[in-house]
Amino acid sequence: MNENTIPGSKRCIRCGEHKPLNHFLKRTGKRYGKGVRRGTCRSCRKQVKQAEALKGIPPLEHTGLAAVSAKDKSLRHVSLPVPPIYPQGQPDASLLRPNRQGKIRMRGRTDKGSRWHQEIELDLAVTLVKEYAAVVVNRHTIRRLYSNKDFRRYILTRDHHTCFFCGGYGDTIDHLLPKAKGGHTTPLNCVCACNECNQFKADRDLDEFSQRKMPADEA
């Protein structure tokens, strides 16, 4: 049986089943004709995305907290995020090569699911991959793993809504190395924090903040 034996249907290249055309996404772009459909059906595409998510986004049980030196008494909750365990191994940022403009293309999705892309420096792309915020698509392109909303939900869930600094309830995200000092929004550089600790830390790095006392401690 071939595709022509069932009018108005198409054979999925993954599952091999003949399905109605509305089970396949339309192709876009000038090089495709009107009405051309993708080769993989919607259900198979969903399964592929779920499989990629399991590989690209670390499960909660694989994102632990590593103990830091116990002699640091100024922090009540002394622990740092450790790298998640990826089924396919450590992401290899050494594969990246700049394009003719000396940039790396980064793509992702907004909170509403819309696609976006921009060009960034090679150093930034390497950092995002090494700190588990992006994966390598090809030697000129990376893909952000999280939208803003997904990233916030991931960090709060990973840290169990527990403030990294005081151990209390936290519902904000804080950068261990502030963005003002070169830090980036990545799983390894972001932790859950309560509003008070977040505001008091401000643009201090972790070492500087650990040597100072909270206003409540000074009283």
N, C-alpha and C positions, 0 to 999 in steps of 0.2 A: 504494500500500500504506500502511495506517495501523497504529497500535499495536494495534488490536483484531483485526487479521488474524492475529497471532501470539500465541497465549495464553502467558502467563508470560514475556513479553518486554517491552522498552521501547526506544524510539528515543532515542538520544543526541542532545542538541541541538547538540553540537559537530561530531561526525563524521558524524551522520545515519544510523548503522548501528543495526539492531535487535539487541539483545543480551539475554541472560537477566537477570532481575531481580537476581540476586546479583552482577552486574557494576556495580550502582549502590548507593551508600551510602544507608542509611535516614536520613530526616529526623527530627530530634528537636525537642522543644518541644511545648507544649500546643496550639498553633494548628494542628498537623498531625495528620491522622488516622493510625490504626494502619496500618503497612505502606506509607506514602508514601515514595517514593524520590526522590533528587535527580535533576536533569535531565541531569547530565554523568556519563558512565561513569568507572570507576576509571582506565582507561588514559589517557583524555583529561585527567582531573584531575591525574595524575602528570606529563603533558607540560606542563600549565599551570604547575605548581609548579616544574618544572625551568626553564621560561622565566623565571618570576619570580625564581628564584635567580640566573640569569645577569644579570638587570637589577639586582636589589637587593643582591647580595653581589659585591663587586668581584673579578674574577679575579686570581690571583697575579701575572700578568705586568703588570697595571695598577697594582700597588701597589709603587712604587719607594721609594728612600730619597733624600732631598734633602740635599745637602752643607750643613753649617753652617760658620761662619767657621773657617778653618784656623788662626787665631792662638790658638784655645783649646787649649792644650797639656795641660791637666789631664785631658781625656777622650781615651782612646786610640781610641775608635770614635765619631767625631763625625758623626752623621747623625740626621735626624728623619724620622718617617713623613710622607709627603705624602698629600693627599687622593686617594682612588681615583677612577678615571674611570668614571662611570656612563653607560651607553648613552643613557639618557633625560635626561641633564643633571643639573645641581646640584639636590639635594633642596630643595624650597621649603617651609621651615618657617613662612613668613608666612601660609600658608593656615590654620594652627591657630587655633581659637577655643575658649575655655573653655566648659564646660557651665554649667548654672544654679548648680552648687555651686562654680564657679570652678576646676574641675579639667579635666585632659586624661586620657582613658582610654588606658592602655597595656596591650597584650596581647602574649603570646609563648608559647613552649613550654619545658617543662623538659627536662632531659637525657634523660628517658624518653619524651618526646613528648607529655606531658599539657599541656593548655592552661591558661593562667593569665591573670589580668588584675588590674590595680590602677589607682587614680587618683593622678595626680601633678600637680605644679605646672606651669604653662605654661612657665616659664623652663627647667625641667629637660627638658621635652619638646622645646623648641626646640634645646637643647644636644645632646641625643641624636640628633636629626635632622641637625643641622649637622655633627656629628662622626661621621656615618656608622654609628651604632649602631642606628638605627631609620629607618623610612620612614613617611610620612603615609598613612593609610588613608582617612580623611575629616577634616573640619575639627575633629572632637572626639576623634579616635582616632589613635594611632600603633602600630606593630608593631615589636617588637625583632627584629633580624635574626638574632641568635645565641643559642643556649642557652649556659650556662656552659662546658660541655665543648667545644662547637663554637667558641666564641670563643677559648679557650685554644689549641686546635689551629690556628686561623686565624693567630693572632699568631706562634706558634712557627714555623709553616711560612712565613709571610710574611718573617720575619727569619732564616730558614734556621738556626734554633737557635743564633744568634750573639748573644752578649751585647752590648747596645747600648753599654755603658759601657767594657768592657775588650777586646772582640773575641773572648773565649774562648767555650767551649761554654756555652750557656744553656738551661735547661729550666723557668724560672719566668717569671711575668709581673709587670712593674713599672709603676706609674703615674708618668709624668713629672711631672705635678702631683698630689701625693698626695691621696687621698680626704679626709684630715683637713683639707686646705686648699681643698677645693671641687672637686677633680678627679673625673672620672667614668670608668667602665669603657667606653671607646670605642676604636675603631681609631686615632684620632689622639692619644690620651693614653696608650696602653699600648705597651710594647715588651718584647722578650725580654731577660731578664737572667740572669746566673749567680747562684747562691745567695749567694755572698760579696758581690757588688755590691748585690744586693737588700737584704740585711741591713744593710750599711753605709750605704746611702742612707737607709733607714728612712723618716721623714716629711719629709725635706728635699726642696725643689723642685730643678729641674735646675740653676739658676744657683748655688744654695747648694752643691749637691753638687760641681759642677765646680770650685769654689774650694778644696775640701778634697782632701787626698790620702788614698789608701787606706792602711791600716796597713802593707802591704808596701812602699809607696813611701816611707814615713817612716823605715823601717829602713835 
